[in-house]
Amino acid sequence: TTLLTNTEIVDYTAAPIFMNGKEKGAHEWIIEFKTPPSNFTDFSKLLDKSLQEVNSDYEAKRFNNTTLKAPTIHCARERLFYDWLKQKNKLGGQHKVPRLSNSRVYVEELLSLNQLRGDCSAV
């Protein structure tokens, strides 16, 4: 995806958006770009397509939006993940940003710290 869109990603994480009543679930991503995509819509579609190609379970759930909607993607402000790790006293060493979580704890904390940005549509 990054080669096709000429982007460079600094860091990212993803978490579930849980189904709520008749509302379908999705994955919610926060991505910090060093070089953002010139067309965010194309980037989003390519990410979703790439995920389906490497994960048959995801592909089945995305088929015709059966169980999952397209992913929600937020652009992180510069140094968001660095600041989050610093706030947790986890800079350096073996500490890394979790790539995927089964809960919304990390993503909610990061979204709170990312209030200055939030939406990639301006990218």
CYANA upper distance limits for C-alpha pairs under 8 A (distance plus 0.5 A):
  1 THR  CA      5 THR  CA      6.67
  1 THR  CA     43 PHE  CA      7.49
  1 THR  CA     46 LEU  CA      6.41
  1 THR  CA     47 LEU  CA      6.56
  1 THR  CA     50 SER  CA      7.63
  2 THR  CA      6 ASN  CA      6.12
  2 THR  CA      7 THR  CA      5.29
  2 THR  CA      8 GLU  CA      6.69
  2 THR  CA      9 ILE  CA      8.13
  3 LEU  CA      7 THR  CA      7.15
  5 THR  CA     37 PRO  CA      6.26
  5 THR  CA     38 SER  CA      7.83
  5 THR  CA     39 ASN  CA      8.26
  5 THR  CA     42 ASP  CA      8.26
  5 THR  CA     43 PHE  CA      6.81
  6 ASN  CA     35 THR  CA      8.04
  6 ASN  CA     36 PRO  CA      8.44
  6 ASN  CA     37 PRO  CA      6.93
  6 ASN  CA     38 SER  CA      8.46
  7 THR  CA     33 PHE  CA      7.69
  7 THR  CA     34 LYS  CA      7.97
  7 THR  CA     35 THR  CA      5.40
  7 THR  CA     36 PRO  CA      5.75
  7 THR  CA     37 PRO  CA      5.68
  8 GLU  CA     33 PHE  CA      6.26
  8 GLU  CA     34 LYS  CA      5.75
  8 GLU  CA     35 THR  CA      5.26
  8 GLU  CA     36 PRO  CA      7.20
  9 ILE  CA     31 ILE  CA      7.50
  9 ILE  CA     32 GLU  CA      6.45
  9 ILE  CA     33 PHE  CA      4.89
  9 ILE  CA     34 LYS  CA      6.12
  9 ILE  CA     35 THR  CA      7.44
  9 ILE  CA     36 PRO  CA      8.28
 10 VAL  CA     31 ILE  CA      8.16
 10 VAL  CA     32 GLU  CA      5.88
 10 VAL  CA     33 PHE  CA      5.91
 10 VAL  CA     34 LYS  CA      6.21
 11 ASP  CA     31 ILE  CA      6.53
 11 ASP  CA     32 GLU  CA      5.81
 11 ASP  CA     33 PHE  CA      7.82
 11 ASP  CA     81 PHE  CA      7.52
 11 ASP  CA     97 VAL  CA      8.24
 12 TYR  CA     29 TRP  CA      7.55
 12 TYR  CA     30 ILE  CA      5.98
 12 TYR  CA     31 ILE  CA      4.87
 12 TYR  CA     32 GLU  CA      6.65
 12 TYR  CA     97 VAL  CA      8.06
 12 TYR  CA     99 ARG  CA      6.92
 13 THR  CA     29 TRP  CA      6.26
 13 THR  CA     30 ILE  CA      6.05
 13 THR  CA     31 ILE  CA      7.30
 13 THR  CA     97 VAL  CA      7.55
 13 THR  CA     98 PRO  CA      6.65
 13 THR  CA     99 ARG  CA      4.89
 13 THR  CA    100 LEU  CA      6.25
 13 THR  CA    101 SER  CA      8.48
 13 THR  CA    107 VAL  CA      7.89
 14 ALA  CA     27 HIS  CA      7.00
 14 ALA  CA     28 GLU  CA      5.93
 14 ALA  CA     29 TRP  CA      4.83
 14 ALA  CA     30 ILE  CA      6.96
 14 ALA  CA     99 ARG  CA      6.55
 14 ALA  CA    100 LEU  CA      5.34
 14 ALA  CA    101 SER  CA      7.04
 14 ALA  CA    107 VAL  CA      7.66
 15 ALA  CA     27 HIS  CA      6.19
 15 ALA  CA     28 GLU  CA      5.79
 15 ALA  CA     29 TRP  CA      7.13
 15 ALA  CA    100 LEU  CA      6.29
 15 ALA  CA    101 SER  CA      5.63
 15 ALA  CA    102 ASN  CA      6.73
 15 ALA  CA    103 SER  CA      6.94
 15 ALA  CA    104 ARG  CA      6.35
 15 ALA  CA    107 VAL  CA      6.90
 16 PRO  CA     25 GLY  CA      7.76
 16 PRO  CA     26 ALA  CA      6.55
 16 PRO  CA     27 HIS  CA      5.13
 16 PRO  CA     28 GLU  CA      6.46
 16 PRO  CA    101 SER  CA      7.95
 16 PRO  CA    102 ASN  CA      6.92
 16 PRO  CA    103 SER  CA      7.24
 16 PRO  CA    104 ARG  CA      7.17
 17 ILE  CA     25 GLY  CA      5.67
 17 ILE  CA     26 ALA  CA      5.47
 17 ILE  CA     27 HIS  CA      6.06
 17 ILE  CA     28 GLU  CA      6.79
 17 ILE  CA    104 ARG  CA      8.37
 18 PHE  CA     24 LYS  CA      7.98
 18 PHE  CA     25 GLY  CA      5.33
 18 PHE  CA     26 ALA  CA      7.42
 19 MET  CA     23 GLU  CA      6.07
 19 MET  CA     24 LYS  CA      5.32
 19 MET  CA     25 GLY  CA      4.78
 19 MET  CA     26 ALA  CA      8.37
 20 ASN  CA     24 LYS  CA      7.29
 20 ASN  CA     25 GLY  CA      7.98
 24 LYS  CA     67 THR  CA      6.34
 24 LYS  CA     68 LEU  CA      6.18
 24 LYS  CA     69 LYS  CA      6.84
 25 GLY  CA     67 THR  CA      7.07
 25 GLY  CA     68 LEU  CA      5.43
 25 GLY  CA     69 LYS  CA      6.68
 26 ALA  CA     68 LEU  CA      5.39
 26 ALA  CA     69 LYS  CA      5.56
 26 ALA  CA     70 ALA  CA      6.81
 26 ALA  CA     71 PRO  CA      6.03
 26 ALA  CA     72 THR  CA      7.71
 27 HIS  CA     68 LEU  CA      8.43
 27 HIS  CA     70 ALA  CA      8.05
 27 HIS  CA     71 PRO  CA      5.36
 27 HIS  CA     72 THR  CA      6.79
 28 GLU  CA     71 PRO  CA      6.23
 28 GLU  CA     72 THR  CA      5.21
 28 GLU  CA     73 ILE  CA      6.37
 28 GLU  CA     74 HIS  CA      8.30
 28 GLU  CA    107 VAL  CA      8.50
 29 TRP  CA     71 PRO  CA      7.64
 29 TRP  CA     72 THR  CA      6.59
 29 TRP  CA     73 ILE  CA      5.15
 29 TRP  CA     74 HIS  CA      6.56
 30 ILE  CA     73 ILE  CA      6.36
 30 ILE  CA     74 HIS  CA      5.23
 30 ILE  CA     75 CYS  CA      6.34
 30 ILE  CA     76 ALA  CA      6.46
 30 ILE  CA    107 VAL  CA      8.03
 30 ILE  CA    111 LEU  CA      8.47
 31 ILE  CA     73 ILE  CA      7.76
 31 ILE  CA     74 HIS  CA      6.78
 31 ILE  CA     75 CYS  CA      5.68
 31 ILE  CA     76 ALA  CA      5.93
 32 GLU  CA     75 CYS  CA      6.36
 32 GLU  CA     76 ALA  CA      5.03
 32 GLU  CA     77 ARG  CA      7.04
 32 GLU  CA     78 GLU  CA      7.18
 32 GLU  CA     79 ARG  CA      8.29
 32 GLU  CA     80 LEU  CA      7.94
 32 GLU  CA     81 PHE  CA      8.42
 33 PHE  CA     75 CYS  CA      7.84
 33 PHE  CA     76 ALA  CA      7.86
 33 PHE  CA     78 GLU  CA      8.41
 36 PRO  CA    123 VAL  CA      7.16
 37 PRO  CA     43 PHE  CA      7.01
 37 PRO  CA    123 VAL  CA      7.54
 38 SER  CA    123 VAL  CA      7.40
 39 ASN  CA     43 PHE  CA      6.92
 39 ASN  CA    123 VAL  CA      8.04
 40 PHE  CA     44 SER  CA      6.62
 40 PHE  CA    120 CYS  CA      7.24
 40 PHE  CA    121 SER  CA      6.87
 40 PHE  CA    123 VAL  CA      7.12
 41 THR  CA     45 LYS  CA      6.79
 41 THR  CA    121 SER  CA      8.39
 42 ASP  CA     46 LEU  CA      6.59
 43 PHE  CA     47 LEU  CA      6.60
 44 SER  CA     48 ASP  CA      6.73
 44 SER  CA     71 PRO  CA      8.18
 44 SER  CA     73 ILE  CA      7.94
 45 LYS  CA     49 LYS  CA      6.59
 46 LEU  CA     50 SER  CA      6.42
 47 LEU  CA     51 LEU  CA      6.64
 48 ASP  CA     52 GLN  CA      6.84
 48 ASP  CA     70 ALA  CA      7.28
 48 ASP  CA     71 PRO  CA      7.36
 49 LYS  CA     53 GLU  CA      6.78
 50 SER  CA     54 VAL  CA      6.92
 51 LEU  CA     55 ASN  CA      6.48
 51 LEU  CA     58 TYR  CA      7.57
 51 LEU  CA     59 GLU  CA      7.99
 52 GLN  CA     56 SER  CA      6.71
 52 GLN  CA     57 ASP  CA      8.45
 52 GLN  CA     58 TYR  CA      6.14
 52 GLN  CA     59 GLU  CA      4.75
 52 GLN  CA     62 ARG  CA      8.18
 53 GLU  CA     59 GLU  CA      7.58
 55 ASN  CA     59 GLU  CA      6.74
 56 SER  CA     60 ALA  CA      6.61
 57 ASP  CA     61 LYS  CA      6.83
 58 TYR  CA     62 ARG  CA      6.56
 59 GLU  CA     63 PHE  CA      6.51
 60 ALA  CA     66 THR  CA      8.32
 61 LYS  CA     65 ASN  CA      7.32
 61 LYS  CA     66 THR  CA      6.11
 61 LYS  CA     67 THR  CA      5.38
 61 LYS  CA     68 LEU  CA      5.98
 62 ARG  CA     66 THR  CA      6.38
 62 ARG  CA     67 THR  CA      6.83
 62 ARG  CA     68 LEU  CA      5.64
 62 ARG  CA     69 LYS  CA      6.96
 62 ARG  CA     70 ALA  CA      7.78
 65 ASN  CA     69 LYS  CA      5.69
 65 ASN  CA     70 ALA  CA      7.96
 73 ILE  CA    119 ASP  CA      8.10
 73 ILE  CA    120 CYS  CA      7.71
 74 HIS  CA    118 GLY  CA      5.72
 74 HIS  CA    119 ASP  CA      5.65
 74 HIS  CA    120 CYS  CA      6.21
 75 CYS  CA    117 ARG  CA      7.25
 75 CYS  CA    118 GLY  CA      6.23
 75 CYS  CA    119 ASP  CA      6.28
 75 CYS  CA    120 CYS  CA      5.46
 76 ALA  CA     80 LEU  CA      6.61
 76 ALA  CA    114 ASN  CA      6.70
 76 ALA  CA    117 ARG  CA      7.00
 76 ALA  CA    118 GLY  CA      7.07
 77 ARG  CA    114 ASN  CA      6.62
 77 ARG  CA    116 LEU  CA      7.57
 77 ARG  CA    117 ARG  CA      6.30
 77 ARG  CA    118 GLY  CA      8.37
 79 ARG  CA     83 ASP  CA      6.51
 80 LEU  CA     84 TRP  CA      6.66
 80 LEU  CA    110 LEU  CA      7.82
 80 LEU  CA    113 LEU  CA      7.55
 80 LEU  CA    114 ASN  CA      7.09
 81 PHE  CA     85 LEU  CA      6.64
 81 PHE  CA     97 VAL  CA      7.57
 81 PHE  CA    110 LEU  CA      8.05
 82 TYR  CA     86 LYS  CA      6.60
 82 TYR  CA     91 LEU  CA      7.99
 83 ASP  CA     87 GLN  CA      6.55
 84 TRP  CA     88 LYS  CA      6.87
 84 TRP  CA    110 LEU  CA      7.31
 84 TRP  CA    113 LEU  CA      8.01
 85 LEU  CA     89 ASN  CA      6.70
 85 LEU  CA     90 LYS  CA      5.50
 85 LEU  CA     91 LEU  CA      6.04
 85 LEU  CA     95 HIS  CA      8.49
 85 LEU  CA     96 LYS  CA      8.40
 85 LEU  CA     97 VAL  CA      7.96
 86 LYS  CA     90 LYS  CA      6.30
 86 LYS  CA     91 LEU  CA      5.91
 90 LYS  CA     95 HIS  CA      6.15
 90 LYS  CA     96 LYS  CA      8.44
 91 LEU  CA     95 HIS  CA      6.98
101 SER  CA    106 TYR  CA      8.12
104 ARG  CA    108 GLU  CA      6.41
105 VAL  CA    109 GLU  CA      6.85
106 TYR  CA    110 LEU  CA      6.65
107 VAL  CA    111 LEU  CA      6.46
108 GLU  CA    112 SER  CA      6.63
109 GLU  CA    113 LEU  CA      6.91
110 LEU  CA    114 ASN  CA      6.50
111 LEU  CA    115 GLN  CA      6.91
111 LEU  CA    118 GLY  CA      7.69
114 ASN  CA    118 GLY  CA      6.70
